[in-house]
Amino acid sequence: MLNILSIGFAGFLGALSRYYISGWVYALCGSKFPYGTLAVNVLGSLILGFIYTLTLDRAVLSPELRVAITVGFLGSLTTFSTFSLETYNLIYEGSYILSIVNVAVNIILSLAAVIAGIALAKTF
């Protein structure tokens, strides 16, 4: 139960961080391009790569803290970081075609889902 609570609390912090970081970036750069989203995606990917490597090479974090940070905080900050790490792992394993398929399918299906969601909402 403590693990679930720590993930939830870290998720709360990640969501607030996303809101404030993206807002700050939009204030600095303007809103003609989604700079705020780009910033949290890149930052989340950087942190996930760091935590992943640090805990893979050395056991510097407890498994509970690692899950709270990666699933809770980073999961709320951005799911793009997980997508990026999974794509990296496919490339690292030599599955180049699967990595390209992963990128293409995620982008195409996610964009199609947004379009479908918009179309569905317009029927109400």
C-alpha positions in Angstrom: 0.0 0.0 0.0 2.9 2.3 0.8 4.2 1.8 -2.8 0.9 2.8 -4.3 0.8 6.0 -2.1 4.3 6.9 -3.0 3.5 6.5 -6.7 0.4 8.6 -6.3 2.2 11.4 -4.4 5.1 11.4 -6.9 2.4 11.5 -9.7 0.9 14.5 -8.0 4.3 16.2 -8.0 4.9 15.3 -11.7 1.6 16.7 -12.8 2.3 20.0 -11.0 5.8 20.1 -12.5 4.4 19.5 -16.0 2.0 22.4 -15.5 4.5 24.9 -14.1 7.5 23.9 -16.4 5.4 24.0 -19.6 3.8 27.3 -18.5 7.2 28.8 -17.7 8.5 27.7 -21.1 5.5 29.0 -22.9 5.9 32.4 -21.1 9.6 32.5 -22.3 9.1 31.2 -25.8 5.6 32.0 -26.8 2.8 29.6 -27.9 3.2 29.4 -31.7 4.9 26.1 -31.3 4.4 23.6 -28.4 7.6 24.4 -26.7 6.2 23.6 -23.2 5.3 20.1 -24.2 8.6 19.7 -26.0 10.4 20.8 -22.9 8.7 18.4 -20.5 9.1 15.5 -23.0 12.9 16.2 -23.3 13.3 16.8 -19.6 11.4 13.7 -18.7 13.4 11.6 -21.1 16.7 13.0 -19.7 15.7 12.2 -16.2 14.4 8.7 -17.1 17.6 7.9 -19.0 19.6 9.0 -16.0 17.6 7.1 -13.4 17.5 4.0 -15.6 21.2 3.9 -16.1 22.0 4.8 -12.5 19.9 2.1 -11.1 20.9 -0.4 -13.8 24.6 0.0 -13.2 24.4 0.7 -9.4 21.7 0.0 -6.9 21.7 3.6 -5.6 17.9 3.9 -5.2 15.6 1.5 -3.5 13.2 -0.3 -5.9 10.3 1.6 -4.2 11.9 5.0 -4.8 12.8 4.1 -8.4 9.2 3.1 -9.1 7.9 6.3 -7.5 10.2 8.4 -9.6 9.8 6.6 -12.9 6.1 5.5 -12.8 4.7 8.3 -10.5 6.7 11.4 -11.2 7.9 10.9 -14.7 4.6 9.1 -15.7 2.8 12.3 -14.8 5.4 14.6 -16.2 5.4 12.8 -19.5 4.8 9.4 -20.9 7.0 10.3 -23.8 10.0 9.5 -21.7 8.9 5.8 -21.4 8.2 5.7 -25.2 11.7 7.2 -25.8 13.4 4.6 -23.5 11.5 1.7 -25.0 12.6 2.9 -28.5 16.2 3.2 -27.3 16.1 -0.3 -25.9 14.9 -1.6 -29.3 17.7 0.2 -31.0 20.2 -1.0 -28.4 19.1 -4.6 -28.9 19.6 -4.2 -32.7 15.9 -4.2 -33.5 16.1 -1.2 -35.8 13.1 -2.0 -37.9 11.0 -2.5 -34.7 12.2 0.8 -33.3 11.1 2.6 -36.5 7.8 0.7 -36.4 7.4 1.7 -32.7 7.9 5.4 -33.5 5.7 5.4 -36.6 2.8 3.4 -35.0 2.9 5.5 -31.8 2.7 8.7 -33.7 0.2 7.6 -36.4 -2.2 5.9 -34.0 -1.9 8.6 -31.3 -2.7 11.3 -33.9 -5.5 9.2 -35.3 -6.9 8.7 -31.8 -6.9 12.5 -31.2 -8.7 13.0 -34.5 -11.2 10.3 -33.6 -11.7 11.8 -30.1 -12.4 15.2 -31.6 -14.8 13.7 -34.1 -16.6 11.7 -31.4 -16.9 14.7 -29.1 -18.4 16.7 -32.0 -21.3 14.2 -32.2 -22.5 15.1 -28.7 
